[in-house]
């Protein structure tokens, strides 16, 4: 059995196929206010819909170790879905002169001036001032974080500025922007390769080669363009330069951004030898660009790079590229640095040496909207340190936001994220981050670390090491070496809130340590995967109940967790798991084969800002308090929420304004209020829905997002007040409204007095079940809703759903059928005539569905499908072993127990000591 067969076996045992490993997101239709994804990249869509194709994505990244500079750049252009052939500003075989450098700078400057004209002066000034608002958040330590109203005002105004910045940048013609950057890059690369091989430059004579203490070979300063060519002695370059070429010496580059324009234009430094010092105190300098292209090519020497924000291979709108070919180097920079990009590409390529990367947040292979950032380090023992200063007060008082080391990030809920990557070729490497990092992503982005070899250490706290957070894809793939992974939680192959997290370690004796929700864990409809393909490994987990193949039934159809250790003698903090296959939860799978918004929220020091209850507050201010979930404001949050509850009538009317809010914190307040003032809200919502249904042909009282959220609140609270309106909404043509109303009907609390209503709902659900909708979420919700309406007449519809193409529908149908006992057994003959149920993966759900039948009927069904398992269907064998062991443990009948033992002896699957 090969590794692919092992994966298929694990999935099949759970009743799944690779096609089930998907996030059912509709990318084509209008999103809700809290779930938009403007400017999402096609590659993000591909990996979200088919995450098991991650191997091709990571292998393509890994192969960049063997590509040249131009091929590397073109690969990232492909990832951004930008494709064209570059045009060099200089001829292929011409000898390089100083005048060629002037020609390159003028050509790029002309284009950049044209690009900037799409913005008004006010818009240019706004972008210049606020471009870093893309990533700077309000969690920096300042006085506004001590005042609840200042905090919320600062947070909301910051989000508004960030959104406007993205709105402006979204107007750009990215094809044009990226073509010009690529043309400039190819032209500069041609110059670099020419002078690197020849060691000189043709006819480099200028009228004034001396500048300060430097004796330049060539110097040019006209029409706003400044160029210098230095020889083999030490030179000190001060101020702004468009182009510097230096042949040798231990040089100092103390450079700044241009003072004459708000955009970067083209800046390029080429240094052929020497231990050099690069420094700047201005943003978007030193291989950084804003509306431009910034490049550094350094051939050799042990160099020190000290940049500010937006430096060392980083860009907003354009290209940032830094290539250091040899030497033990130190890279130090601020936020949005060291291969960070939005609306462009940022690359830091280091070919050899033991290097240190030190930066602030949003860095070290960071990609935001329409951007791809990548550190590619080919050789050496390297260290990645995130020296972040942004306190993560949304969760902790003693941890900080990293957003680094292969991280893709989008602006929730408006703009999709980009692509952040670290590719490590060789060496024993060390990665350290805090919250968010190390091959992880947030909001329709992709984050990836691909480490090809070495004994590596990965240290982080949360949302890291292959974590997909809120509709994103996070991947950490380590090919060889004895590696050590440590984190707190939501890490090590964890998918959260429709995210996909993957950690794959291919070879080596590795150790994995985490607190909880890790090591192949899915949460809140996420998918988490951990694959370890070889070696004697150790797995430590302090909460094994929600780790290692854990999935939970949140939001009605659940999350998936998949943990597979393919080979080796392995060690677990929970003994007895080596060479074991176990359905660790109904939504998860843990397999140790043998081939020859959950986290620990403890705060070390509780810090809470006291409430000022001496003044009067408005309803709006109470709502601001209630939505502020940061721990330091917990006393204010409780105070504001309590005040809203106490004035339930006015509060109910007030919160109608927030039904389609795009702020998830406000949505959380509405949900919590619905539990506290459910009677008042239920009456109001019922009246409003009734009015909407009567008058919808004249005018709409609510839009689809508001109606869906009302349905959601009815369902979450179980409030039956609007039951008749919910039933009517199942006939709505809008699929979102229909799905939300069906889901709510499955959750509302009904009594025996509601028998007639239950019959009408059952009838409607049967009608929907047999309509075979193509919408996966609707099928899931239909199957889920049946649990609330137990009626013998519903059994055929549930049996029909057992063969649905989406696992959410199948799993829920199986759970519902367990409740029917003898009534279900009466349908046994009809079931056995349904051939499709005897196909994989449907038969797994079918087998699960008769798990709780009375023993006589159970034996009848078991014996009839046993023959299929005997004929080599290993997944079905495993499933039959599992349900037979379950049934045997519950039985008090000695005859049934003996019958079970007989069958268990015949059901064996190679590779496992036992099935749990």
C-alpha positions in Angstrom: 0.0 0.0 0.0 1.5 3.4 -1.0 1.0 6.7 0.7 -1.8 7.8 -1.6 -3.7 4.6 -0.8 -3.3 5.3 2.9 -4.9 8.7 2.5 -7.8 7.3 0.5 -8.3 4.6 3.1 -8.4 7.1 6.0 -10.9 9.2 4.1 -13.0 6.2 3.0 -13.1 4.9 6.6 -14.7 8.2 7.6 -17.1 8.1 4.6 -15.2 10.7 2.6 -13.3 11.0 -0.7 -10.7 13.6 -1.7 -13.6 15.5 -3.4 -15.1 16.1 0.1 -12.0 17.9 1.2 -13.2 21.3 0.1 -14.5 24.6 1.4 -18.0 25.2 -0.1 -17.6 28.9 -0.9 -19.4 30.5 -3.8 -16.9 32.8 -5.4 -19.1 34.0 -8.2 -22.1 35.6 -6.5 -22.5 38.8 -4.5 -21.2 38.3 -1.0 -22.8 39.3 2.3 -21.5 42.5 4.1 -19.5 40.3 6.5 -18.1 38.0 3.8 -16.7 39.9 0.8 -13.6 38.9 -1.2 -12.9 41.6 -3.7 -9.8 41.0 -5.9 -9.4 37.4 -4.8 -6.6 35.5 -6.7 -7.5 32.5 -8.9 -4.9 30.4 -7.1 -6.6 31.0 -3.8 -9.9 29.8 -5.2 -8.2 26.7 -6.6 -6.7 25.7 -3.3 -9.8 26.4 -1.3 -12.0 24.3 -3.6 -9.4 21.5 -4.0 -7.0 21.8 -1.1 -5.6 18.3 -1.7 -3.8 19.8 -4.7 -1.5 21.6 -2.3 1.3 19.3 -3.2 1.7 20.7 -6.7 1.6 24.2 -5.3 4.3 23.5 -2.8 6.4 21.5 -5.2 6.3 24.4 -7.7 7.6 26.6 -4.9 10.3 24.2 -3.9 11.6 24.0 -7.5 12.3 27.7 -7.4 15.5 26.7 -5.7 16.8 25.6 -9.1 15.5 28.6 -11.1 17.2 31.8 -12.1 16.1 35.3 -11.1 14.0 35.9 -14.1 12.2 32.6 -13.8 11.5 33.2 -10.1 9.9 36.6 -10.9 7.8 35.1 -13.7 6.5 32.4 -11.3 5.1 35.0 -9.0 3.6 37.0 -11.9 1.8 33.7 -12.8 0.5 33.4 -9.2 -0.9 36.9 -9.5 -2.5 35.9 -12.8 -0.4 38.5 -14.7 1.2 37.1 -17.8 3.2 38.7 -20.6 6.7 38.7 -22.1 9.0 41.4 -20.8 10.7 44.0 -22.9 14.2 45.1 -21.9 15.1 48.8 -22.2 18.5 47.9 -23.6 19.5 45.6 -26.5 20.4 42.0 -25.8 24.1 42.0 -26.7 25.0 45.7 -26.3 27.9 46.7 -24.0 26.7 48.6 -21.0 27.5 52.2 -20.6 26.6 54.9 -18.1 24.2 56.3 -20.7 22.3 53.0 -20.6 21.6 53.5 -16.9 20.3 57.0 -17.7 18.1 55.5 -20.4 16.6 52.9 -18.0 15.8 55.5 -15.4 14.2 57.9 -17.9 12.1 55.2 -19.5 10.7 54.1 -16.1 10.1 57.6 -14.9 8.1 58.5 -17.9 5.8 55.5 -17.4 5.4 56.2 -13.7 4.4 59.8 -14.2 1.6 58.5 -16.5 0.5 55.9 -13.9 0.1 58.5 -11.2 -2.3 60.5 -13.3 -5.2 58.2 -12.5 -5.3 59.8 -9.0 -6.3 63.3 -8.1 -3.9 65.4 -6.0 -6.0 64.8 -2.9 -6.0 61.1 -3.6 -2.2 61.1 -4.1 -1.7 62.9 -0.8 -4.1 60.5 0.9 -2.2 57.5 -0.4 1.2 59.0 0.5 0.1 59.6 4.0 -1.9 56.4 4.6 -0.3 53.7 2.5 0.9 51.8 5.6 -2.6 51.8 7.0 -2.9 48.6 5.0 -1.2 46.9 7.9 -0.7 49.2 10.8 -3.4 48.4 13.4 -4.7 50.1 16.5 -3.2 47.6 18.9 0.1 49.5 19.3 0.6 50.6 22.9 -0.8 54.1 23.3 -3.3 56.0 25.4 -6.3 55.2 23.1 -6.1 51.6 24.1 -7.0 52.6 27.7 -10.2 54.3 26.8 -13.0 52.2 25.4 -14.5 55.0 23.2 -11.1 56.2 22.0 -10.2 52.6 21.2 -13.3 52.0 19.2 -13.1 55.4 17.4 -9.5 54.7 16.6 -10.3 51.1 15.4 -13.2 52.1 13.2 -11.5 55.2 11.7 -8.4 53.1 11.1 -10.5 50.5 9.2 -12.2 53.2 7.2 -8.8 54.6 6.2 -7.5 51.1 5.3 -10.6 50.4 3.2 -10.4 53.7 1.3 -6.7 53.0 0.6 -7.6 49.7 -0.9 -10.6 51.2 -2.8 -8.2 53.6 -4.4 -5.6 51.0 -5.3 -8.2 48.7 -6.7 -8.6 51.2 -9.6 -5.1 50.5 -10.9 -4.5 48.6 -14.1 -2.5 45.8 -12.6 -1.5 44.4 -16.0 0.1 47.8 -16.9 1.7 48.3 -13.5 3.3 44.8 -13.4 4.4 44.9 -17.1 6.4 48.1 -16.5 7.9 46.7 -13.3 8.9 43.5 -15.1 10.5 45.4 -18.0 12.5 47.5 -15.5 13.6 44.4 -13.6 14.7 42.5 -16.8 16.7 45.6 -17.9 18.4 45.9 -14.6 19.1 42.2 -14.4 20.7 42.4 -17.8 23.0 45.2 -16.7 24.0 43.2 -13.5 24.8 40.0 -15.4 26.8 41.9 -17.9 29.0 43.9 -15.5 29.3 40.9 -13.2 30.8 38.8 -16.0 32.9 41.5 -17.6 34.0 43.4 -14.5 33.9 46.8 -16.2 31.5 49.2 -17.9 32.1 50.8 -21.3 33.0 54.5 -21.8 32.0 55.4 -18.3 33.3 58.9 -18.3 31.5 61.9 -16.9 32.5 65.6 -16.6 32.5 65.6 -12.8 33.4 62.1 -11.5 34.2 63.5 -8.0 31.4 63.8 -5.4 32.4 64.6 -1.9 35.1 62.2 -0.7 34.2 59.7 -3.4 35.9 59.3 -6.7 33.3 57.9 -9.0 34.0 56.3 -12.3 30.8 57.9 -13.5 28.4 60.5 -12.1 25.2 61.9 -13.5 22.7 64.4 -12.0 20.3 66.0 -14.4 16.5 66.2 -14.9 15.8 64.8 -11.5 17.9 61.7 -12.1 21.0 60.9 -10.1 23.4 58.0 -11.0 26.8 57.0 -9.7 29.3 54.3 -10.6 32.0 53.6 -8.0 35.2 51.7 -8.3 37.0 49.3 -6.0 37.7 51.6 -3.1 35.3 52.3 -0.2 32.5 54.7 -1.1 29.8 56.4 1.0 26.6 57.1 -0.8 24.4 59.7 0.9 20.8 60.8 0.0 18.7 59.8 -3.0 20.0 57.9 -6.0 18.1 56.4 -8.9 20.9 54.0 -9.8 24.2 53.0 -8.1 26.7 50.6 -9.5 29.8 49.8 -7.3 32.6 47.4 -8.2 34.1 46.8 -4.8 35.1 48.0 -1.4 33.4 48.0 2.0 30.8 50.6 1.0 28.2 52.5 3.0 24.8 53.2 1.5 23.0 55.8 3.6 20.2 56.4 1.2 16.8 58.1 1.3 13.6 58.3 -0.7 13.2 61.0 -3.3 12.0 64.3 -1.9 10.6 65.5 -5.2 7.9 63.0 -5.7 5.5 61.0 -3.6 6.2 57.8 -5.6 9.3 55.6 -5.6 10.0 55.4 -9.3 13.0 53.2 -10.1 15.8 52.8 -7.6 18.6 50.2 -8.1 21.8 49.4 -6.3 24.4 46.9 -7.7 27.4 46.0 -5.5 29.9 43.4 -6.8 32.1 42.9 -3.7 32.9 44.0 -0.2 31.3 43.8 3.3 28.7 46.5 2.8 26.4 48.5 5.1 23.0 49.5 3.8 20.9 51.9 5.8 17.9 54.1 5.4 15.6 56.1 7.8 12.8 56.6 5.2 10.0 54.2 4.2 9.9 52.3 0.9 13.7 52.6 0.3 16.5 50.0 0.0 14.9 47.6 -2.4 11.5 48.9 -1.4 9.0 50.7 -3.6 5.7 52.5 -3.6 4.4 52.9 -7.1 7.7 51.9 -8.6 10.5 49.3 -8.6 13.2 49.1 -6.0 16.1 46.7 -6.4 19.4 45.6 -4.8 21.9 43.1 -6.3 24.8 42.3 -4.1 27.3 39.7 -5.4 29.4 38.9 -2.3 30.5 39.9 1.2 29.1 39.8 4.7 26.6 42.6 4.5 24.3 44.4 6.9 20.9 45.7 5.7 19.0 48.0 8.0 15.8 49.2 6.4 12.7 50.9 7.6 9.1 50.1 6.7 8.5 48.8 3.2 12.1 47.9 2.5 14.4 44.9 1.7 12.4 43.4 -1.2 9.0 45.0 -0.5 6.4 46.9 -2.6 3.0 48.5 -2.7 2.1 48.8 -6.4 5.2 47.6 -8.2 8.2 45.5 -7.5 10.7 45.2 -4.6 13.6 42.8 -5.3 16.8 42.1 -3.2 19.3 39.5 -4.3 22.3 38.7 -2.1 24.5 36.0 -3.6 27.0 35.1 -0.9 28.0 35.9 2.7 26.6 35.7 6.2 24.2 38.6 6.2 22.0 40.4 8.7 18.6 41.8 7.5 16.8 44.2 9.9 13.7 46.2 9.1 10.4 47.5 10.3 6.8 46.6 9.4 5.8 45.4 5.9 9.4 44.5 5.0 11.6 41.6 4.0 9.6 40.4 1.0 6.2 42.0 1.7 3.8 43.1 -1.1 0.4 44.4 -2.0 -0.6 45.2 -5.5 2.8 43.9 -6.6 5.6 41.5 -5.9 8.3 41.5 -3.1 11.2 39.1 -3.3 14.2 38.7 -1.0 16.6 36.1 -2.6 19.7 35.0 -0.6 21.7 32.4 -2.3 24.3 31.4 0.4 25.3 32.1 4.0 24.1 31.8 7.6 21.7 34.7 7.7 19.6 36.6 10.3 16.2 38.0 9.4 14.8 40.4 12.0 11.7 42.5 11.4 8.5 43.9 12.8 5.0 42.7 11.8 3.6 41.9 8.4 6.9 40.8 7.0 9.2 38.0 6.0 7.3 36.6 3.1 4.0 38.5 3.5 1.3 39.0 0.8 -1.7 41.2 1.0 -4.4 42.1 -1.5 -3.2 41.5 -5.1 0.3 40.9 -3.8 2.9 38.1 -3.4 5.9 38.3 -1.1 8.6 35.7 -0.8 11.9 35.1 1.0 13.9 32.5 -1.0 17.0 31.4 1.0 18.9 28.7 -0.8 21.7 27.7 1.6 22.8 28.2 5.2 21.6 28.0 8.8 19.2 30.9 8.9 17.2 32.5 11.7 13.8 34.3 11.3 12.8 36.5 14.2 9.7 38.7 14.4 10.4 41.6 16.7 6.8 42.8 16.8 5.4 45.7 18.8 1.7 45.4 18.1 -0.1 44.0 21.2 -2.8 41.5 20.3 -5.4 43.0 22.8 -8.2 41.2 20.9 -7.0 38.0 22.7 -4.2 38.6 25.1 -2.4 41.2 27.2 1.0 39.6 26.8 1.2 38.4 23.1 1.8 40.3 19.9 0.6 40.2 16.3 3.3 38.8 13.9 1.7 38.2 10.6 5.0 37.0 9.2 7.1 34.1 7.9 5.0 33.0 5.0 1.7 34.7 5.7 -1.2 35.7 3.4 -3.5 38.4 4.6 -6.8 40.1 3.5 -8.8 43.0 4.9 -11.8 41.3 6.4 -14.6 41.7 5.3 -13.8 43.7 2.2 -10.7 42.6 0.2 -9.2 39.2 -0.3 -5.6 38.4 0.7 -2.4 37.8 -1.1 0.3 35.2 -1.1 3.1 35.1 1.5 5.9 32.5 1.1 9.2 31.4 2.7 11.3 28.9 0.6 14.3 27.5 2.5 16.7 25.3 0.5 19.3 23.9 2.9 20.4 24.4 6.5 19.2 24.1 10.1 16.8 27.0 10.4 15.0 28.6 13.3 11.6 30.4 13.0 10.1 32.4 15.8 6.8 34.3 15.7 3.9 35.0 18.1 0.3 35.4 16.9 -0.2 34.6 13.2 2.7 33.2 11.2 4.7 30.4 9.8 2.8 29.2 6.7 -0.6 30.5 7.7 -3.2 32.9 6.2 -6.2 35.1 6.9 -9.2 36.0 4.8 -8.9 34.6 1.2 -5.1 34.5 1.3 -2.4 31.8 1.0 0.6 31.5 3.4 3.3 28.9 2.9 6.6 27.8 4.3 8.4 25.2 2.1 11.6 24.0 3.8 13.6 21.5 1.7 16.1 20.2 4.2 17.8 20.6 7.6 17.0 20.1 11.3 14.6 23.0 11.8 12.8 24.6 14.8 9.5 26.2 14.5 8.3 28.2 17.5 5.1 30.2 17.6 2.1 30.7 19.9 -1.2 30.8 17.9 -2.6 30.7 14.4 0.6 29.3 12.9 2.5 26.3 11.5 0.0 25.5 8.7 -3.1 27.4 9.9 -5.9 28.6 7.6 -7.9 31.3 9.4 -11.3 32.7 8.2 -11.5 31.5 4.6 -7.8 31.1 3.9 -5.2 28.5 3.1 -2.1 27.9 5.3 0.6 25.4 4.4 3.8 24.4 6.2 5.8 21.7 4.3 9.2 20.4 5.6 10.9 17.8 3.4 13.8 16.4 5.5 15.5 16.7 8.9 14.8 16.1 12.5 12.4 19.0 13.2 10.7 20.5 16.2 7.4 22.2 16.2 6.0 24.0 19.2 2.9 26.2 19.6 0.0 26.8 21.9 -3.0 26.1 19.6 -4.9 26.7 16.4 -1.7 25.5 14.8 0.1 22.6 13.2 -2.4 21.8 10.5 -5.5 23.6 11.8 -8.4 25.0 9.7 -10.6 27.6 11.4 -13.8 29.2 10.1 -13.9 27.8 6.6 -10.1 27.8 6.5 -7.7 25.1 5.4 -4.6 24.4 7.4 -2.0 21.8 6.3 1.3 20.7 8.0 3.3 18.1 6.1 6.6 16.7 7.2 8.1 14.2 4.8 11.2 12.7 6.4 12.9 12.7 9.8 12.4 11.9 13.5 10.2 14.9 14.5 8.6 16.3 17.6 5.3 18.1 17.6 4.2 20.0 20.8 1.0 21.9 21.2 -1.6 22.7 23.8 -4.9 22.2 21.9 -6.8 22.4 18.6 -3.8 21.4 16.6 -2.1 18.5 14.7 -4.8 18.0 12.1 -7.8 19.8 13.7 -10.8 21.4 12.1 -12.9 24.0 13.9 -16.0 26.1 12.9 -16.3 24.5 9.4 -12.5 24.5 8.8 -10.4 21.6 7.6 -7.1 20.7 9.4 -4.6 18.2 8.1 -1.3 16.9 9.5 0.7 14.4 7.4 4.0 12.9 8.7 5.3 10.5 6.1 8.4 9.0 7.7 10.3 8.7 10.9 10.0 8.0 14.6 8.0 10.9 15.8 6.7 12.3 19.1 3.3 14.1 19.6 2.6 16.0 22.7 -0.8 17.5 23.3 -2.3 18.7 26.6 -5.9 18.5 25.2 -5.9 15.5 23.0 -9.7 15.6 22.9 -9.6 18.4 20.3 -6.4 17.6 18.5 -4.9 14.9 16.2 -7.8 14.3 13.8 -10.4 16.4 15.5 -13.5 17.9 13.8 -16.5 19.4 15.6 -20.1 19.7 14.6 -20.2 23.5 14.7 -22.7 25.2 12.4 -24.6 22.1 11.8 -22.4 20.2 9.4 -19.1 20.4 11.1 -15.4 20.6 10.5 -12.9 18.0 9.3 -9.7 17.0 11.0 -7.3 14.5 9.4 -4.1 13.2 11.1 -2.0 10.6 9.4 1.4 9.3 10.5 2.4 7.0 7.6 5.4 5.2 9.1 7.7 4.6 12.0 7.4 3.8 15.7 5.8 6.9 17.2 5.1 8.3 20.7 2.1 10.1 22.0 1.2 12.0 25.1 -1.9 9.8 25.2 -0.4 6.2 25.1 -1.6 3.4 22.8 -1.9 5.3 19.6 0.9 3.8 17.6 -0.3 1.8 14.6 -3.9 2.7 15.4 -6.8 4.0 13.3 -9.5 5.9 15.2 -12.5 8.0 14.4 -11.5 10.5 17.1 -14.7 12.4 16.6 -17.5 11.9 14.1 -16.0 14.7 12.1 -12.3 13.6 12.4 -9.9 10.9 11.6 -6.6 9.8 13.4 -4.5 7.2 11.7 -1.1 5.9 12.6 -0.1 3.6 9.8 3.0 1.5 9.5 4.3 1.3 6.0 7.4 -0.9 5.7 -12.3 31.4 17.7 -10.4 27.5 20.5 -7.3 28.7 22.2 -5.9 28.9 25.7 -7.0 32.4 26.7 -5.3 32.5 30.0 -3.5 35.8 30.5 -0.5 35.7 32.7 -1.5 38.9 34.4 -5.2 40.0 34.3 -5.4 43.6 33.4 -8.9 45.3 33.2 -9.7 49.0 32.8 -12.3 50.0 35.3 -15.7 51.3 34.3 -16.6 55.0 34.7 -20.3 54.6 35.8 -20.6 58.1 37.1 -21.8 59.6 33.8 -24.8 59.0 31.5 -24.3 57.1 28.2 -26.4 56.9 25.1 -27.7 53.7 23.5 -25.0 54.0 20.9 -22.3 54.2 23.5 -23.7 51.2 25.4 -23.5 49.3 22.1 -19.9 50.4 21.5 -19.1 49.0 25.0 -20.9 45.8 24.3 -19.1 45.1 21.0 -15.6 45.7 22.5 -14.4 42.2 23.1 -10.8 43.0 23.9 -10.0 41.5 27.4 -8.8 44.7 28.9 -12.2 46.3 28.3 -14.2 43.3 29.6 -15.7 45.3 32.5 -16.9 47.9 30.1 -18.2 45.2 27.8 -20.2 43.6 30.6 -21.6 47.0 31.7 -22.7 48.1 28.3 -24.3 44.7 27.5 -26.2 44.7 30.8 -27.6 48.1 30.1 -28.8 47.0 26.7 -30.5 44.0 28.2 -32.2 46.0 30.8 -33.9 48.3 28.3 -35.0 45.4 26.0 -37.8 47.2 24.1 -35.7 50.1 22.9 -32.7 47.8 22.4 -34.7 45.6 20.1 -35.7 48.5 17.8 -32.2 49.9 18.0 -30.4 46.7 16.8 -32.5 46.5 13.6 -30.0 48.9 12.2 -27.2 46.3 12.5 -28.7 43.3 10.9 -26.4 43.6 7.9 -23.4 45.0 9.7 -19.9 44.2 8.3 -18.4 44.2 11.8 -18.2 40.7 13.2 -18.1 42.2 16.7 -21.5 43.9 16.3 -22.9 40.7 14.9 -21.7 38.9 18.1 -23.5 41.4 20.2 -26.7 40.8 18.3 -26.4 37.1 18.8 -25.7 37.4 22.6 -28.6 39.9 22.9 -30.9 37.4 21.2 -30.3 34.9 24.0 -31.0 37.5 26.7 -34.0 39.4 25.3 -35.3 36.6 23.0 -39.0 37.2 23.8 -38.9 40.9 22.8 -36.7 40.3 19.8 -38.7 37.3 18.7 -41.9 39.3 18.6 -40.3 42.1 16.7 -38.6 39.9 14.2 -41.8 37.9 13.6 -43.8 41.1 12.9 -41.1 42.5 10.6 -40.8 39.2 8.6 -44.6 39.0 8.4 -44.7 42.6 7.0 -41.9 41.7 4.6 -43.7 38.6 3.3 -47.0 40.5 2.7 -45.4 43.5 1.0 -42.4 42.0 -0.7 -44.0 42.4 -4.1 -44.4 46.1 -3.5 -41.2 46.9 -1.7 -38.7 44.9 0.3 -38.6 45.5 4.1 -35.3 43.8 4.4 -32.5 42.7 2.0 -31.3 39.1 1.8 -28.5 39.5 4.3 -30.8 41.0 6.9 -33.4 38.3 6.5 -30.8 35.6 6.6 -29.4 37.0 9.9 -32.9 37.1 11.4 -33.2 33.5 10.5 -29.8 32.8 12.0 -30.8 34.5 15.3 -34.1 32.5 15.5 -32.1 29.3 15.0 -29.3 30.1 17.4 -31.7 30.9 20.2 -34.2 28.2 19.4 -36.9 30.8 19.5 -40.1 29.4 17.8 -41.8 32.8 17.7 -41.3 33.2 13.9 -41.8 29.6 12.9 -44.6 30.3 10.4 -42.6 33.0 8.7 -39.5 30.7 8.6 -41.6 28.0 6.9 -42.8 30.5 4.3 -39.3 31.6 3.6 -38.3 28.1 2.5 -40.3 28.9 -0.6 -38.2 32.0 -1.4 -36.3 31.9 -4.7 -33.2 33.4 -3.0 -30.9 30.4 -2.1 -29.4 32.3 0.8 -32.8 33.0 2.4 -34.0 29.5 1.7 -30.9 27.9 3.3 -31.0 30.2 6.3 -34.7 29.5 7.0 -34.3 25.7 6.6 -31.3 25.8 9.0 -33.3 27.8 11.6 -36.3 25.4 11.4 -33.8 22.7 12.4 -32.9 24.5 15.6 -36.1 26.1 16.9 -37.6 24.5 20.1 -41.0 22.9 19.5 -43.3 21.0 21.8 -46.0 18.3 21.4 -48.5 21.1 20.9 -46.7 21.9 17.6 -47.6 18.6 16.0 -49.5 20.0 13.1 -46.7 22.5 12.3 -44.1 19.7 12.5 -46.1 17.7 9.9 -46.1 20.7 7.6 -42.4 21.3 8.0 -41.7 17.6 7.5 -43.6 17.6 4.3 -41.7 20.7 3.0 -38.3 19.1 4.0 -39.2 15.9 2.1 -40.0 18.0 -0.9 -36.7 19.8 -0.7 -34.7 16.6 -0.1 -36.1 14.9 -3.2 -35.5 18.1 -5.3 -31.8 17.3 -5.4 -30.5 20.8 -5.2 -27.0 21.5 -6.5 -26.4 23.8 -3.5 -24.2 21.8 -1.0 -25.1 24.0 2.0 -28.8 23.7 1.3 -28.6 19.9 1.2 -26.6 20.0 4.4 -29.3 22.2 6.1 -32.1 20.0 4.9 -30.4 17.0 6.3 -29.7 18.8 9.6 -33.2 20.1 10.0 -34.7 16.6 9.8 -33.3 16.0 13.3 -35.9 18.4 14.7 -38.8 16.6 13.0 -38.9 12.9 13.9 -41.5 11.2 11.7 -41.6 7.8 10.1 -42.6 9.4 6.8 -39.2 11.2 6.7 -37.1 8.0 6.6 -37.2 7.6 2.8 -36.0 11.2 2.4 -33.1 10.7 4.9 -32.2 7.4 3.1 -32.1 9.4 -0.1 -29.8 12.0 1.5 -27.4 9.2 2.5 -26.3 9.1 -1.2 -25.9 12.9 -1.5 -22.6 14.1 -3.1 -21.7 16.3 -0.1 -20.5 14.8 3.1 -22.4 17.3 5.3 -25.7 16.0 4.0 -24.7 12.3 4.3 -23.3 12.6 7.9 -26.4 14.5 9.2 -28.7 12.0 7.5 -26.9 9.1 9.2 -27.2 10.8 12.6 -30.9 11.4 12.1 -31.6 7.9 11.1 -30.1 6.6 14.3 -33.1 8.0 16.2 -35.7 5.8 14.4 -34.9 2.4 15.9 -37.4 -0.3 14.7 -39.1 2.2 12.3 -35.9 2.4 10.4 -35.4 -1.3 10.4 -38.7 -1.7 8.6 -37.1 -0.1 5.6 -34.2 -2.5 5.5 -35.3 -4.4 2.4 -35.9 -1.2 0.4 -32.5 0.0 1.5 -30.7 -3.1 0.3 -32.4 -2.7 -3.1 -30.8 0.8 -3.5 -27.6 -0.1 -5.3 -26.1 3.4 -5.0 -25.8 3.1 -1.3 -23.4 0.2 -1.8 -20.9 2.4 -3.5 -18.1 4.3 -1.8 -18.3 6.6 0.1 -22.1 6.3 0.6 -22.0 2.9 2.2 -19.9 4.3 5.1 -22.7 6.7 6.1 -25.2 3.9 5.6 -23.3 1.7 8.0 -23.1 4.5 10.5 -26.9 5.0 10.2 -27.8 1.6 11.5 -25.3 1.6 14.4 -28.1 2.1 17.0 -30.6 -0.4 15.6 -32.0 -3.2 17.9 -29.6 -6.1 17.9 -31.8 -8.4 15.8 -32.3 -5.9 13.0 -28.6 -4.8 13.3 -27.5 -8.4 12.7 -29.6 -8.7 9.6 -28.3 -5.6 7.9 -24.7 -6.3 9.1 -24.6 -9.7 7.6 -25.9 -8.5 4.3 -23.2 -6.0 3.7 -20.5 -8.1 5.4 -19.8 -9.8 2.1 -18.8 -6.5 0.5 -16.1 -6.0 3.2 -14.8 -9.5 2.8 -14.1 -8.9 -0.8 -11.3 -6.5 -0.1 -13.1 -3.3 0.8 -10.7 -2.1 3.5 -12.5 1.1 4.4 -15.8 -0.8 4.9 -13.9 -3.4 7.0 -12.7 -0.7 9.3 -16.1 0.8 9.6 -17.7 -2.5 10.4 -15.1 -3.2 13.0 -15.8 0.1 14.6 -19.6 -0.2 14.8 -19.4 -3.9 15.8 -17.0 -3.0 18.7 -19.4 -0.2 19.7 -22.4 -2.6 19.6 -20.6 -5.3 21.4 -19.6 -2.9 24.3 -23.2 -1.9 24.8 -24.8 -5.4 24.6 -25.8 -7.5 27.6 -26.6 -10.5 25.4 -23.9 -13.2 25.6 -25.1 -14.7 22.3 -24.8 -11.3 20.5 -21.3 -10.8 22.0 -20.2 -14.2 20.8 -21.7 -13.5 17.4 -19.7 -10.2 17.3 -16.4 -11.9 18.2 -16.8 -14.3 15.4 -17.1 -11.5 12.8 -14.4 -9.4 14.4 -11.9 -12.3 14.0 -12.5 -12.3 10.3 -12.3 -8.5 9.8 -8.6 -7.6 9.7 -6.9 -4.8 7.9 -3.1 -4.8 7.4 -1.3 -2.0 9.1 -3.3 -1.7 12.3 -3.1 -3.3 15.7 -6.6 -2.1 16.6 -9.4 0.1 15.7 -10.8 2.6 18.2 
